[in-house]
Amino acid sequence: MKNLTTKLLTLGLTAAMLTTCLTACNTSKRGSDPAAGQNQTKQEQEADPDMKNNVGSWAVPESSEVTEEHKKIFENMKSQLDGFYYEPVAFLGSQVVAGKNYCFLGKPTLKSNGGLKSFTLVYIYVDLQGKASLLANDRLVLPGTENAGKEEPVPGGWSYAESAEITDKIKQVMDKATETLTGATYEPVAYIGSQVVSGTNHAIFCKATPSVKELNGASKWVLVYVYENLEGKCEITKAEDVQIAVK
């Protein structure tokens, strides 16, 4: 009887130890997997914060600022261009491929003749070795300037801006035009051009972001046309979506 009791106690202790080990192993696995996933996501976001891990797709970055890294990409690409180069104005997005594609708003500039009178979406591919090459360019065309190159603007027509800078004056124009706007906010990024009429029409490149949480929409690029009358009153007359895609 004593031997039987001893054997039963031994078996009970062994089973308890096995149960404890299995529970500890399962707990360890459940606890480590989420943490590992969070760490991996954090590392990916730090490596590519603008795109929020949208591999293969384009997305509007948090900031449109042209960084020193972006300027180096343009410098790397410049040697491939014949007679002109692009001045980067704003960073519009990137796309992870076998390497990385970038899209910028740029201003084409002739090295010897003052520059083309336009703004352009510039697409640049950077391979895995860091070499940059021009993928494509797509001009932003203002009304009536479809055939404009280096020619002088038509009197009364649209003229491309010499500088894309968003001045205090342009900020005031946008503030007035959007003060009663609901559903989205417009952040002016670059001044594209103007047209003198009975007052002034302005073309302003903006980032549009839904202001209503329930919409859950992503930010997008928009070319906004604003009419400013002679008394300084401003209103948006048209807003055209600008799609980021290599054609």
SVG drawing of the C-alpha trace seen along z (x, -y; Angstrom):
<svg xmlns="http://www.w3.org/2000/svg" viewBox="-19 -97 45 99">
<polyline fill="none" stroke="black" stroke-width="0.4" points="0.0,0.0 2.8,-2.3 4.5,-1.6 1.3,-2.3 0.8,-5.6 4.4,-6.6 3.9,-5.8 0.6,-7.8 2.3,-10.8 5.2,-10.6 2.8,-10.4 0.8,-13.4 3.9,-15.6 5.2,-14.7 1.8,-15.6 1.8,-18.9 5.3,-19.7 4.4,-18.9 1.3,-21.1 3.3,-24.0 5.9,-23.7 3.3,-23.6 1.4,-26.6 4.7,-28.6 5.6,-27.7 2.2,-28.8 2.2,-31.9 5.7,-32.8 4.6,-32.3 1.4,-34.4 3.4,-37.1 6.3,-37.2 4.4,-37.2 2.5,-40.6 5.6,-42.3 7.7,-41.0 5.0,-42.2 4.9,-45.6 8.7,-45.9 8.8,-44.9 6.1,-47.4 7.9,-50.2 11.1,-49.4 9.4,-49.5 7.7,-52.8 11.0,-54.3 12.6,-53.1 9.8,-54.5 7.6,-56.8 6.2,-58.8 4.6,-55.8 3.3,-54.0 4.3,-50.7 2.2,-51.0 4.5,-48.7 3.6,-49.0 1.3,-51.9 1.5,-55.7 0.4,-57.8 0.6,-61.4 3.5,-61.9 3.1,-63.7 5.4,-66.5 5.9,-67.9 9.3,-69.4 12.1,-68.7 14.9,-67.3 18.6,-67.2 18.2,-63.5 15.7,-64.5 18.1,-67.1 20.8,-64.5 18.5,-62.3 18.0,-65.2 21.8,-65.8 22.3,-62.1 19.8,-62.3 20.9,-65.6 23.8,-64.2 21.3,-62.3 19.5,-65.4 20.4,-67.3 20.3,-71.1 17.9,-71.5 17.3,-70.3 14.5,-70.3 14.3,-72.4 12.4,-70.3 9.5,-72.3 7.6,-69.8 7.8,-66.1 4.6,-64.4 5.1,-60.7 7.1,-57.5 6.5,-54.0 8.4,-50.9 9.3,-48.7 12.6,-46.8 14.2,-50.0 12.0,-53.1 10.1,-55.5 9.7,-59.2 7.3,-61.9 8.1,-65.6 6.5,-68.8 9.3,-70.4 10.1,-73.4 11.9,-72.7 14.8,-75.1 16.8,-75.6 20.5,-76.1 20.8,-78.9 17.4,-80.4 15.5,-81.2 13.3,-78.1 10.2,-76.5 7.1,-78.3 5.4,-75.5 5.5,-73.1 5.9,-69.4 5.3,-66.2 8.7,-64.6 9.1,-60.8 12.5,-59.4 13.5,-55.8 16.3,-55.0 17.6,-51.4 18.9,-49.2 22.4,-50.6 21.2,-54.2 21.5,-55.2 18.7,-57.7 17.1,-57.9 14.3,-59.9 11.2,-57.8 8.7,-60.3 7.5,-63.9 3.9,-65.2 3.3,-68.9 0.6,-70.7 -1.4,-72.4 -3.3,-75.6 -6.3,-76.6 -5.2,-78.0 -1.5,-77.0 -1.6,-73.6 0.9,-74.6 2.9,-76.9 6.7,-76.3 9.0,-79.1 6.5,-81.4 5.2,-84.5 1.8,-84.1 -1.3,-85.3 -2.6,-88.7 -5.4,-88.0 -4.5,-84.3 -2.9,-82.3 0.8,-82.9 3.0,-80.4 4.5,-81.8 8.2,-82.6 8.4,-81.3 6.3,-78.6 6.7,-80.2 3.6,-80.4 3.8,-84.0 1.8,-85.6 -0.4,-87.1 -1.2,-83.7 -1.9,-82.3 -4.4,-85.1 -6.1,-84.3 -6.4,-80.6 -7.6,-81.5 -10.3,-83.8 -11.4,-81.2 -11.7,-78.4 -13.0,-80.1 -16.5,-78.7 -15.3,-75.4 -16.4,-72.2 -15.4,-68.6 -11.8,-69.1 -8.8,-71.4 -6.5,-72.7 -2.8,-73.2 -1.2,-75.4 2.1,-73.8 3.1,-75.7 1.9,-78.7 1.4,-77.6 0.1,-80.6 -2.3,-83.5 -4.7,-85.2 -5.6,-88.9 -9.3,-89.4 -11.7,-91.7 -9.7,-90.8 -7.3,-87.8 -7.5,-84.1 -5.0,-82.0 -3.9,-78.4 -2.5,-76.9 -1.2,-73.4 -2.6,-72.0 -2.8,-69.0 -6.5,-68.3 -7.2,-66.4 -10.7,-65.3 -11.7,-67.3 -14.5,-64.9 -13.2,-61.9 -16.1,-59.7 -15.0,-60.1 -11.8,-58.2 -10.4,-59.5 -6.7,-59.8 -5.1,-63.1 -4.7,-63.9 -3.1,-66.5 -5.4,-69.1 -4.9,-72.0 -7.2,-74.7 -8.4,-77.7 -9.3,-80.7 -11.0,-83.9 -10.0,-87.1 -12.2,-90.1 -11.3,-93.7 -12.5,-94.1 -10.3,-91.3 -13.1,-88.7 -11.9,-85.2 -13.7,-82.0 -12.8,-78.6 -14.1,-78.2 -12.6,-74.8 -10.5,-72.0 -8.9,-69.4 -7.5,-66.2 -3.9,-65.5 -3.3,-61.8 0.2,-60.5 1.0,-57.6 3.7,-56.8 1.9,-56.7"/>
</svg>
